């Protein structure tokens, strides 16, 4: 009786939700790495410019 109630309420999908959350976290991690990779180059160039300007004066 309780098993059919759990199935009707959808309580057996806890594992599926966990997998979905894990996939979302992996996707977010990939996006963060990509953004940091792209912005990291620009930030490095800005610091190089600042360093060159300070040394030149």
Secondary structure, 3 states (H helix, E strand, C coil): CHHHHHHHHCHHHHHHHHHHHHHHHHHHHHHHHHHHHHHHHHHHHHHHHHHHHHHHC
